[in-house]
Amino acid sequence: MINKIAVFGNSAAKSATRHWLMQRITALALVPLSFQLIVFLDLCINAPYQQTVDWLKSPLNTMCIDAWLLAVFYHAAMGLQVVIEDYVADQGLQAMLIKAINLGFLFLAVASLFFMFRII
């Protein structure tokens, strides 16, 4: 009984639960946001450039695409962290890879938002 209390009181268990929950929340958020992305991609392929930019200048559309970008990069970083934790045995290498992935996705998110705002 004492071992169960120690495990449930451990911050690693709380962190894992939060990680699992955040991964599910971002997955749920990406479902409706992806419909807006599909509309945007359809405009990119079939509509003239100016019509696509005008669509993107709408605050609701911009907010949806920005939210999709943030959610997808965060969700991908969490997913790759789980893969690294499951398949890389060396703790030091794990920590280094997770930091590198988090920095890489942070860079991609900032760059994509920068270029998104540059268009509008």
N, C-alpha and C positions, 0 to 999 in steps of 0.2 A: 504494500500500500504506500509506503514511503517513496518508492521509486516512481510511482505514478504521479504523486504530488510534485516531485522534483522535475519530472518531464513537463507537466502542464504549467509549472511556474517558470519554466525556462523561457528566456526571451527569444531563443531560436525557434521554438514552437510557435510563439506569437507572430514572429516574423514570417514564418512559412505560411501560416494561416492568412495573414494579410496579403502575402504575395499571391496565393491561390485566389483569394477573393478579388484582388485588383485585376488579375488576369481574366477572370470571368466578367467583371464589370466592363473592362475595355472591349472584350469580345461582344458583349451585348450592345455597347454603344456603337461599335463599328457596323452593326447590321443596318440600322436606318441611315447612318451616315454614308454607307456605301451606295445606297440608291442615289443620293445626291451626286456622288462621285461618278456614277454611271452616266447621269445626265450631262455632267461636265465633260466627260470623255467623249460622249456622243457629239456634243457641240464642237469639241476640238477636232473631231474627224470630219463632220459633215457641214458645219456652219462656217461662214466667213470669220476671219480673225476678229474683226471689230464687234460682231455679234457675240462672240465668245467672251471678249473683254467686257462688253456691256453686261452680260449675264453675271460675270464674276464681280463686277462692281457693286452689285446688289449686296447690302450688308448681311442679309440672311445667307445668301449663297457663299459669300466669303467666309462667314463664321462657320458654316458647315464643312467647307473644304479644309479650313484651318483646324477645326476640331478633328476631322478625319486624319489629317497629317500627324497631329500630336498623338492621337490615340493609337494609330498604326505603328508609329515608331516606338512608343512606350510598350505596347503589346509585344512587338517583335523582340525588343531588348529583354523583356521578362521571359519570353519563350526560350531565347537562346541561353539565358542564365540557367534555366532548368536543365537544358541539354548539357551544358558545361558541368553543372553540379552532379549530374547523373553519370557522365562518361569520362570525366577527367579526375584521376585519382589523387594527383598531387595537389595539396591544399594551396601552396604558393602559386602554382600555375593557374589554378582555378581563380584565385583572387585577381591575378594579373589579367587573365582573359576576360573576366567579368568587367573589370574597370575599362579595359580597351573597348569592349563592345558597348558599354554605356557611353563612353566618350564618343565613339563612332556614331552611334545613333543620335546623340545630342547634337553633334556636328551636322548630321543629315537633316535633323528637324529644324535647326536654326537656318541652315542654308535654304531649305525648301520654303520656309516661311519668309525669308528675306526675298527670294525670287518671286514668291507669290505676291508680296506687297509691292514689289518693283513693277509687276505687270499692271497692277491697278493703281 
